Amino acid sequence: MRMLPQQTRLPGGRLHLHDGPIDLIIRAWGEADAVEIAYAAACGRFANILDELCTELPLLRSQATPTSARPSGLIARRMADAVAPFCTARFITPMAAVAGAVADEILCAMTDAAPLRRAFVNNGGDIALHLRPDESLTIGMVDRPDRPSLIGSAVISGRDAVRGVATSGWRGRSFSLGIADAVTVLACSAAQADAAATLIANAVDLPGHAAITRAPAHSRDPQSDLGARPVTVAVRPLTPHDAHAALVAGLDEAERLRRAGALEAAALQLGGQTLLCGVGEALSIDSPVPSIATKAMSSDRLQRTTVSAF
């Protein structure tokens, strides 16, 4: 018998919701009554999310194509919509956007229920944001999801288009086809950021390199949506040149997605090196880690992308 969803109040006015693989940290700002109403709405919507997703798992784990069947659930539809722009050029399944889509759905339930100044829903590092035009949040970025330490930050203003953040990498809680330590994407929604971060992290790669160990995804998880595709299970130390080459491959993918309107900005991390995409006057990322190259445009898992408010 499955345990009921768990609800816990945390210090700092945060709400923790947990059910199976879904683990949310939520924070809202506004009038006290409005915050309580929003939290009640989050709890109410969260109660059936896992069961709702499980009813459509076979479809959600299948490769997305232009002719794929339309899911029936609201979150499943968010997932399908997030990956649809990419499915003709890359292998991707709706599961690439599941964490972000859940965060978006919970945030939507909160903002529909009560007026809030700002709020975030953090689902294992995939974050949905709500900001009034005069509000902002600071996003902390990590270099490795498995042992998180902050290496930079991005200030998201209510005047920006960004309303979602996601981080992907081979050490995270999901499998990756690439070798990125971490790819953090800022996009218009958490589901969009989730899908884009997955694709960029897959593209940070050195095919056939002797330092990289891979295994079929289904040998690590028989239910993986990646099937027999080889996923990264170990990366031995790379030379700076090789790390740079892998990052450049990922940067090319990030630029392709940015030009297509799929993201606002991205930060790619590997072997202590950083590449940035889409950063300019409209949005800035402060990265104390030396960047070996930066493309500036005037236009941006274990659970370890962080949000702090200033």
C-alpha positions in Angstrom: 0.0 0.0 0.0 1.4 3.4 -1.1 2.0 6.0 1.6 -0.2 9.1 1.4 1.5 12.4 0.2 3.4 14.1 3.0 3.0 17.8 3.9 5.5 19.6 6.2 6.0 23.2 7.2 9.7 24.2 7.2 11.6 27.1 8.7 11.5 30.3 6.8 7.9 30.0 5.7 8.5 27.2 3.3 6.2 24.2 2.5 7.5 20.7 1.8 5.4 18.3 -0.2 6.6 14.7 -0.8 5.1 11.8 -2.6 7.3 9.0 -4.0 9.8 10.5 -6.5 8.2 14.0 -6.3 9.8 16.2 -3.7 8.8 19.9 -3.6 10.0 22.9 -1.7 7.6 25.8 -1.9 7.8 29.4 -0.8 5.3 32.2 -1.3 5.3 35.9 -0.4 2.3 38.1 0.0 -0.4 38.9 2.6 -0.5 36.2 5.3 -4.0 35.0 4.4 -3.1 34.8 0.7 -0.1 32.7 1.4 -2.1 30.3 3.5 -4.7 30.0 0.7 -2.0 29.4 -1.8 -0.4 26.7 0.3 -3.7 25.0 0.8 -4.2 25.0 -3.0 -0.8 23.5 -3.5 -1.6 20.7 -1.1 -4.9 20.1 -2.7 -3.5 19.9 -6.2 -0.5 17.8 -5.1 -2.7 15.1 -3.5 -3.4 13.2 -6.8 -0.5 14.2 -9.0 1.5 11.0 -8.8 -1.5 8.8 -9.5 -2.5 11.1 -12.4 0.9 10.7 -14.0 1.0 6.9 -13.5 -2.2 6.4 -15.5 -0.4 7.6 -18.6 3.2 6.4 -18.0 3.4 4.2 -21.1 2.6 7.2 -23.3 4.8 9.6 -21.4 7.8 7.2 -21.6 7.4 6.8 -25.4 9.4 8.8 -27.9 7.6 12.1 -28.7 6.8 12.5 -32.4 4.6 14.9 -34.4 1.9 12.2 -34.5 2.1 11.2 -30.8 -1.2 10.7 -29.0 -2.3 13.7 -27.0 -2.2 13.0 -23.2 -5.3 13.5 -21.2 -3.9 14.8 -17.9 -3.1 18.5 -17.4 0.5 17.9 -16.3 1.0 15.2 -19.0 -0.1 17.8 -21.5 2.4 20.3 -20.1 5.1 17.7 -20.6 4.1 16.9 -24.1 3.9 20.6 -25.1 7.3 21.2 -23.6 9.1 18.5 -25.7 7.0 18.9 -28.9 9.2 21.6 -30.5 12.2 19.3 -30.2 10.9 15.9 -31.3 11.6 16.2 -35.0 15.3 16.9 -34.5 16.2 15.0 -31.4 15.1 11.9 -29.5 13.1 13.0 -26.5 10.2 11.7 -24.4 7.7 13.8 -22.4 9.5 12.5 -19.3 12.2 15.0 -20.1 9.9 17.7 -18.8 8.1 15.9 -15.9 9.8 17.6 -13.0 9.4 21.1 -14.5 5.8 20.4 -15.5 4.8 19.3 -12.0 6.4 22.5 -10.6 4.5 24.6 -13.1 1.2 23.0 -12.3 1.6 23.4 -8.5 2.6 27.1 -9.0 -0.4 27.6 -11.2 -2.7 26.2 -8.6 -1.3 28.6 -6.1 -1.5 31.8 -8.2 -5.0 30.9 -9.3 -6.1 30.6 -5.7 -4.6 33.8 -4.2 -2.7 37.0 -5.2 1.0 36.6 -4.4 3.9 39.0 -4.8 6.3 36.2 -5.6 6.6 32.5 -5.2 8.7 29.5 -6.3 8.1 25.7 -6.5 11.3 23.8 -6.5 10.9 20.2 -7.7 14.4 18.6 -7.2 16.1 21.6 -8.8 13.5 22.3 -11.5 11.9 25.5 -10.4 8.7 27.4 -11.4 8.7 31.1 -10.6 6.0 33.7 -10.0 7.0 37.3 -9.9 5.1 40.6 -10.0 6.9 43.2 -12.2 8.4 44.9 -9.2 9.7 41.7 -7.6 12.8 39.6 -8.2 14.5 36.3 -7.0 18.1 35.3 -7.0 18.8 31.8 -8.4 21.9 30.0 -7.1 23.7 27.7 -9.6 25.7 24.6 -8.7 28.5 22.9 -10.5 27.5 19.3 -9.6 24.1 18.1 -8.5 25.5 15.2 -6.4 27.6 17.5 -4.2 26.2 20.9 -4.7 28.2 24.0 -4.1 27.2 27.4 -5.5 29.3 28.7 -8.4 27.2 31.6 -9.5 23.9 33.2 -9.5 21.3 34.8 -11.8 18.9 37.5 -10.7 15.4 37.0 -12.2 13.3 40.1 -12.4 9.5 40.2 -12.8 10.2 42.2 -15.9 12.1 39.3 -17.5 10.5 36.5 -19.6 12.1 33.8 -17.3 9.6 31.9 -15.2 11.4 28.5 -15.0 14.8 27.2 -14.2 16.1 23.6 -14.5 19.4 21.8 -14.1 20.5 18.6 -15.7 23.7 16.6 -15.8 25.0 13.0 -15.8 25.4 13.0 -12.0 21.8 14.0 -11.4 18.8 11.9 -10.5 18.0 11.2 -14.1 20.1 9.5 -16.8 22.0 11.6 -19.3 23.4 10.7 -22.7 26.1 13.4 -22.2 28.9 14.2 -19.7 28.0 17.6 -18.4 28.5 18.2 -14.7 25.6 20.6 -14.7 23.6 22.5 -17.3 21.3 25.2 -15.9 18.7 26.7 -18.2 16.5 29.7 -17.7 13.3 29.6 -19.8 9.7 30.8 -19.9 8.5 27.9 -17.9 10.0 25.2 -15.7 8.8 22.5 -18.2 10.5 24.2 -21.1 13.7 24.7 -19.0 13.6 21.0 -18.0 13.4 19.8 -21.6 16.0 22.2 -22.9 18.4 21.4 -20.0 18.1 17.7 -20.8 18.9 18.2 -24.5 21.9 20.5 -23.8 23.3 18.1 -21.2 23.0 15.3 -23.7 24.9 17.4 -26.2 27.9 18.1 -23.9 29.7 15.0 -25.0 32.8 13.4 -26.4 31.5 10.3 -28.3 33.8 7.3 -28.1 36.2 8.9 -25.6 38.1 6.4 -23.5 37.5 8.3 -20.2 33.7 7.8 -20.5 31.9 4.7 -19.3 28.4 4.1 -20.6 25.7 1.4 -20.1 22.3 0.8 -21.6 19.7 2.7 -19.7 17.5 -0.3 -19.2 20.4 -2.2 -17.5 20.3 0.5 -14.8 16.6 0.9 -14.7 14.4 -1.5 -16.6 11.6 1.1 -16.8 13.8 3.9 -18.2 12.2 5.8 -21.1 15.7 5.7 -22.7 15.5 2.0 -23.3 18.8 0.6 -24.7 20.4 3.9 -25.3 23.8 4.2 -23.7 23.8 6.6 -20.7 26.8 7.9 -18.9 27.7 6.1 -15.7 31.3 7.4 -15.1 33.6 10.0 -16.4 37.3 9.9 -15.5 39.2 13.2 -15.4 39.4 15.0 -18.7 42.1 17.3 -20.0 41.1 21.0 -20.2 41.1 20.7 -24.0 38.7 17.8 -24.0 36.4 19.4 -21.5 36.3 22.5 -23.6 35.5 20.5 -26.7 32.6 18.8 -25.0 31.3 22.1 -23.6 31.4 23.7 -27.1 29.3 20.9 -28.5 26.7 21.6 -25.8 27.0 25.4 -26.4 26.1 24.8 -30.0 22.9 23.0 -28.9 22.1 25.7 -26.4 22.5 28.4 -29.1 20.3 26.4 -31.5 17.6 26.2 -28.8 17.9 29.9 -27.9 17.5 30.9 -31.5 14.4 28.8 -31.7 12.9 30.5 -28.6 13.2 27.5 -26.3 15.3 29.2 -23.7 16.5 32.6 -22.5 19.9 31.7 -21.1 22.0 28.7 -20.0 25.2 28.0 -18.0 27.2 24.8 -18.9 29.6 23.3 -16.4 32.2 20.6 -16.9 35.5 20.0 -15.2 35.6 23.4 -13.5 35.0 25.2 -16.8 31.9 27.3 -17.6 30.3 28.4 -20.8 27.4 30.8 -20.9 24.7 31.3 -23.6 22.2 34.1 -24.0 23.5 36.3 -21.3 23.3 40.1 -21.9 21.8 43.3 -20.7 18.3 41.8 -20.2 19.6 39.1 -17.9 22.9 38.7 -16.1 24.6 35.6 -14.6 27.3 36.2 -12.0 29.7 33.3 -12.2 32.9 33.4 -10.1 34.2 30.3 -11.9 36.5 31.4 -14.7 34.7 31.0 -18.0 36.9 29.8 -20.9 34.5 31.3 -23.4 31.3 33.3 -23.2 28.7 34.0 -25.9 26.9 37.2 -24.9 23.6 38.0 -26.6 21.4 41.1 -25.9 18.2 39.4 -25.4 19.6 32.8 -20.0 19.7 16.7 -10.2 19.5 15.5 -7.1 17.7 18.6 -5.9 20.2 21.1 -5.9 19.5 24.3 -7.8 18.7 26.8 -5.0 16.5 29.9 -4.7 17.1 32.7 -2.3 15.3 36.0 -2.1 16.8 39.4 -1.7 
